[in-house]
Amino acid sequence: MKLLSTALSHISAARDRAALTRDSYTRVDFNLGFEVTHYDLDLTYRVEPNMLQGEAILHIRALEDFDKLTLDLGGAMVARRITAKHAPRVAKFRLSAGKLRLTFADTIVENQEFELHIRYGGSPRPLRTPWGEIGWEETDSGSLVASQPNGAPSWFPCDDTPSEKATYDIRITADDPFVVISNGKLVSRRSAGGSMTRWHYRVKHPMATYLATVQIGEYSEIDLGRDVRAWAPARLKQVVLEEFAQQQEMLDFYSSLFGHYPFPDYQVVITDDELEIPLEAQGLSIFGSNHVKGDHLFERLIAHELSHQWFGNSVGLSEWKDIWLNEGFACYCEWLWFEHAHGRPVHESARSHYQVLARKKQDILLGDPGTRDMFDDRVYKRGALTVHALRRLVGDEVFFRTVRDYLTASQHSVVTPEDLISRVKKEATDPSAVDALLDEWLNHTALPKFPV
Ligand SMILES: [Zn+2]
């Protein structure tokens, strides 16, 4: 984990974190003293035996002197051989309880840049976490990866914390006729012999580990517009075209509000399997076949997942406790879309969700909901209502301008709520009212009054 973040505003938060040794949400120890700047994954996946193996090359920069480091690797993955390049040799390594512990033959010095070449593999399975099983998962006809918040070590060795972003090359060789979809741009796709194809994706915009994904299945490509395409089983093509007919318009609408779409393109994957909930990854979202029935029942989730490309993926979290920044804004974007597309005023959506929320137990601290309630629907809805209350307080002009500036300034980086709040306060006529309002919504459990 980085000790000093590139953005000045994160330095104090990073220092605070460095004083801690463990993520209080995932309960996983931090990997301290270095940053991974690039992941180069070259993996082969055999669908039928569910076997993943290959090499991960991690490009690392030391942030202090050390002769030992740790990485996250779990599930069924086994590290077979680790060598270092441009660094002292790896004297020994050990994998236990999800931590890969390396000892070097000599000291690596601050600012030294080096590579770790890690040969590993196994029969991938999701990790058991406080939020259930997450990570690489076998499907009926392929596999999917859904790692939020800490499932990434189920398929590659990494520094698994949301504040640490890196660029990626993801090369997956898989059996024909399976299609491999991953983040970023497809650089090449060529036969690897033996009825296998090698797919190479490049992610040049820094990405958090939990947003890295691989979707493998018998997918057909479906064109949804200038910047958008879908991948789905051929039998679902017609219904996908209907359900996602407005995806490009949604992208254009959010771009008009929040600045241009932050990635090269947007892909949606619709799996053959049913999924409990859709999931966001960087540059793509994953839906289950149960989300496309032709009845537009999940239109709000199609809007929600797309908005995460701005809120959560391009502009990421430093810490999981600030999850409301991702989910509050993504929920608010649902309401904005429904106003734009169906004429339902945002204020009306806010009011009806407030009424539902008011009937529920008020025991969640939005600013730090804790492991158990991190993905509770009350965090999502109260988060969206907080956004709405802030907008009502400062007015539309200041609200949209500051949110847009905040997204632009922190693009492809990570933030804390303070990054947004300080901007809003600078523009607001009464900065102390902004503090008072956010204190009520974020730092106390009682539900504040509905914003007038
Ligand atoms: Zn979400």
Boltz pocket constraint, residues with backbone or C-beta under 6 A from the ligand:
constraints:
  - pocket:
      binder: B
      contacts: [[A, 304], [A, 308], [A, 326], [A, 327], [A, 330]]
      max_distance: 6.0
